[in-house]
Amino acid sequence: MHTALIPAITTFCELRGKEVVNVIDGSLLGCISDIELNVCNGEIRALILPGGNGILASLSQKNRITIPWCNIERIGRDTILVRAEAEHE
């Protein structure tokens, strides 16, 4: 992803509130519940979304959806567009 496509995000809370949409089929995957960081260089490696329905879905790692940072197409004000293959759905 080109850095020109990334708006100035200053907090995890701003990123966490965004909905994630799959550009392959237009499906809403959910909202970001966590991120995966490379602690050696401080880069975000992936976005993590809860993979089930219900209140406790975000606590389970069983069905969570992990979107690698390289699959992010665009980060907008309210939405993040990603390219998620069938295995992420």
DOMI-151390 format. One record per residue (C-alpha): residue number from 1; x, y, z. Coordinates in Angstrom, 2 decimals. Layout:
<vexmis>
+-----+---------+---------+---------+
:   k :       u :       v :       w :
+-----+---------+---------+---------+
: NUM :       X :       Y :       Z :
...
+-----+---------+---------+---------+
</vexmis>
This chain:
<vexmis>
+-----+---------+---------+---------+
:   k :       u :       v :       w :
+-----+---------+---------+---------+
:   1 :    0.00 :    0.00 :    0.00 :
:   2 :    1.32 :    3.41 :   -0.88 :
:   3 :    1.77 :    5.79 :    2.02 :
:   4 :   -0.07 :    8.47 :    0.04 :
:   5 :   -3.26 :    6.45 :    0.53 :
:   6 :   -2.96 :    6.50 :    4.32 :
:   7 :   -4.58 :    9.42 :    6.15 :
:   8 :   -2.99 :   10.74 :    9.32 :
:   9 :   -4.14 :    8.27 :   11.97 :
:  10 :   -2.92 :    9.26 :   15.38 :
:  11 :   -4.53 :    6.69 :   17.65 :
:  12 :   -5.57 :    3.07 :   17.66 :
:  13 :   -9.05 :    4.21 :   18.69 :
:  14 :   -9.46 :    6.05 :   15.37 :
:  15 :   -8.43 :    2.96 :   13.42 :
:  16 :  -10.55 :    0.65 :   15.57 :
:  17 :  -13.77 :    2.52 :   14.82 :
:  18 :  -13.57 :    1.98 :   11.06 :
:  19 :  -15.62 :   -0.61 :    9.15 :
:  20 :  -13.72 :   -3.01 :    6.89 :
:  21 :  -15.13 :   -3.77 :    3.42 :
:  22 :  -13.85 :   -6.45 :    1.06 :
:  23 :  -13.32 :   -4.97 :   -2.44 :
:  24 :  -13.57 :   -8.42 :   -4.04 :
:  25 :  -17.27 :   -8.89 :   -3.29 :
:  26 :  -18.33 :   -5.73 :   -1.44 :
:  27 :  -19.05 :   -7.58 :    1.80 :
:  28 :  -18.79 :   -5.87 :    5.17 :
:  29 :  -16.27 :   -7.86 :    7.22 :
:  30 :  -16.79 :   -5.93 :   10.45 :
:  31 :  -14.89 :   -3.41 :   12.53 :
:  32 :  -11.29 :   -3.70 :   13.62 :
:  33 :  -10.91 :   -5.24 :   17.06 :
:  34 :   -7.12 :   -5.39 :   17.22 :
:  35 :   -3.91 :   -4.94 :   15.25 :
:  36 :   -0.80 :   -7.07 :   14.91 :
:  37 :    2.45 :   -5.14 :   15.36 :
:  38 :    6.06 :   -5.86 :   14.53 :
:  39 :    7.60 :   -4.69 :   17.79 :
:  40 :   11.10 :   -4.55 :   16.32 :
:  41 :   10.29 :   -1.77 :   13.87 :
:  42 :    6.87 :   -0.53 :   15.05 :
:  43 :    5.03 :   -1.38 :   11.82 :
:  44 :    1.48 :   -2.65 :   11.69 :
:  45 :    1.54 :   -6.16 :   10.20 :
:  46 :   -2.19 :   -6.93 :   10.11 :
:  47 :   -5.67 :   -5.81 :   11.04 :
:  48 :   -7.69 :   -8.22 :   13.17 :
:  49 :  -11.48 :   -8.47 :   13.08 :
:  50 :  -13.78 :  -10.62 :   15.21 :
:  51 :  -14.91 :  -13.55 :   13.10 :
:  52 :  -18.27 :  -14.39 :   14.60 :
:  53 :  -21.49 :  -12.84 :   15.72 :
:  54 :  -22.45 :  -11.94 :   19.22 :
:  55 :  -21.03 :  -10.06 :   22.16 :
:  56 :  -18.20 :  -12.52 :   22.88 :
:  57 :  -17.01 :  -12.84 :   19.26 :
:  58 :  -14.19 :  -10.34 :   19.77 :
:  59 :  -12.80 :  -12.43 :   22.64 :
:  60 :  -12.49 :  -15.64 :   20.62 :
:  61 :   -9.43 :  -16.23 :   18.44 :
:  62 :  -11.06 :  -19.23 :   16.78 :
:  63 :  -12.91 :  -17.44 :   14.00 :
:  64 :  -11.09 :  -14.12 :   13.90 :
:  65 :  -10.23 :  -12.58 :   10.54 :
:  66 :   -6.65 :  -11.43 :   10.00 :
:  67 :   -6.06 :   -9.03 :    7.11 :
:  68 :   -2.36 :   -8.57 :    6.25 :
:  69 :   -1.32 :   -4.92 :    5.91 :
:  70 :   -0.34 :   -5.52 :    2.27 :
:  71 :   -3.99 :   -6.37 :    1.48 :
:  72 :   -5.25 :   -2.92 :    2.45 :
:  73 :   -6.38 :   -1.02 :   -0.64 :
:  74 :   -7.41 :    2.29 :    0.93 :
:  75 :   -8.10 :    3.82 :    4.34 :
:  76 :  -10.90 :    6.36 :    4.31 :
:  77 :  -12.53 :    8.53 :    6.94 :
:  78 :  -15.04 :    5.84 :    8.02 :
:  79 :  -14.11 :    2.74 :    6.02 :
:  80 :  -11.10 :    0.61 :    5.20 :
:  81 :  -11.13 :   -1.20 :    1.86 :
:  82 :   -9.25 :   -4.50 :    1.81 :
:  83 :   -8.66 :   -7.36 :   -0.60 :
:  84 :   -9.68 :  -10.46 :    1.40 :
:  85 :   -9.62 :  -13.86 :   -0.27 :
:  86 :  -12.24 :  -16.53 :    0.56 :
:  87 :  -10.16 :  -18.01 :    3.41 :
:  88 :  -10.59 :  -14.73 :    5.38 :
:  89 :  -14.39 :  -14.82 :    5.18 :
+-----+---------+---------+---------+
</vexmis>
